Amino acid sequence: MKRVMWKIGMTEHALIVCRDDDLIGLAPDVFHVVTLRGDSTDKPALPDEFNEGRVLATLTLLNTGKGSAFDRIAPAQRCERETLRSGRSVIRESAHKKTLLTEVLRAIEGLGGSAHVPLYREYARRMTELVDELVLNALFNANPRLRGTDRGAPFLLAKREEVIVRWRADVHTFCVSVSDPFGTLDRDTVLRYLGDRDKTRSFVGDPSAGLGLRIVFDRSHTFVLEVEPGVCTEVVCHASFEKKLRDFDVHERCLHFYLRAAE
Amino acid sequence: MDARLNGLSVVFEGVLDEHTQFAPLRTLLSETAQALKGARVRLDLSQVKRANSVGILGWFKLVQGLGLSATYVNVPVWLAEQFNFADGLRGDTFVESLLAPFYCPEDDTHAIVTLVVGTQVPLLDDYSDFEIRIPGEGGKVLEPDFEPEEYFAFLANYHDKFAKVLAG
């Protein structure tokens, strides 16, 4: 089943969700979009799996306070009994990426305990793939020097090109932040990707075909893009580890785009 | 990602990503196809733990570029998902069996189950009303931990082509 795009907004007391395929009318600097399963040819009602309270809570967190979205929506240590795994990596060469992915994979695999090995093994794979795609994008799409280069070739980034990755995971959620020092992502690119998000990719003649972004949308529930043009881009993704993979899959996907003025 | 011959199958293992060396894989697959003299090359990627977009696109281009008559066996979950994301089943390709996640509500456990196309999963052009239950241990029943309409979409997309291979 395809996903249908909805615009979302927030007043002081309520979440507004409205059907609108015309994204041109969106505010240029900040917009929020939610995609839900449904028939794109009709005007569907909000599906049962849409959790208004969950979206509202995330929007409230994102729109209040200062600092990175990661610090606002990533899981925090709430009590000693809970297991919180976290990491921070600076990516300067391909070996750093490989180490990071191994750390994420092992951390999540161990979260479910012996009773839920297959489930958390699957979540570990999904989150590792999510981080992999985000880092690939930061390395080879955001960085003008590496754009178009052979992605399998060794590379060494200068300090001013470093990609910073932070992640946290507990038994309920995973959150990752990937920052690059370029700020090259623009609103039109995001909207183009959004419009193409459900198409099956034809890979002939296209080196990436947008497949990476498709994977990111599939593997995360909340996708926050904060761009300071020419300065930095921070992508924050959040996923909920549902009791069933099926519930993970039907969960709404929210994209939040913030274009920040350079300070 | 490494590869080795196991009977009539080429078995792959490791990670499919930007570091995958496609040249030796191309040689192995070409030589295997020649040795089989027109029979289908069986591709088993069930030991490949995961993949990224660079590796997946490289793989699809490799298989399509070689013009292989290929049968995928034991398709892992990540690859089944990719068959739905990207058009990777062009040409003379077929999926004989795939892995899928299942859930037992009785004891809240999960399992990965191998499904054979044409028997456990009939070829349909629409899976929106398809229901599948698998017998588990101790008389328990496993239900799919996925949306059949989405997970089996590639089977519906290639219904006619796959039906010809099954009729074979």
Interface residues (C-beta under 8 A of the other chain):
Chain A: M1 S94 A115 H116 P118 L119 E122 R125 T128 E129 D132 E133 L136 R151 G152 T200 R201 S202 F203 V204 P207 S208 A209 L211 G212 R214 I215 D218 K243 K244 L245 R246 D249 V250
Chain B: D17 E18 H19 T20 K49 R50 A51 N52 S53 V54 I56 L57 F60 K61 Q64 V77 W78 E81 N84 F85 A86 D87 G88 P101 Y103 D108 T109 H110 A111 I112 S128 P144 D145 F146 E147 E149 E150 N157
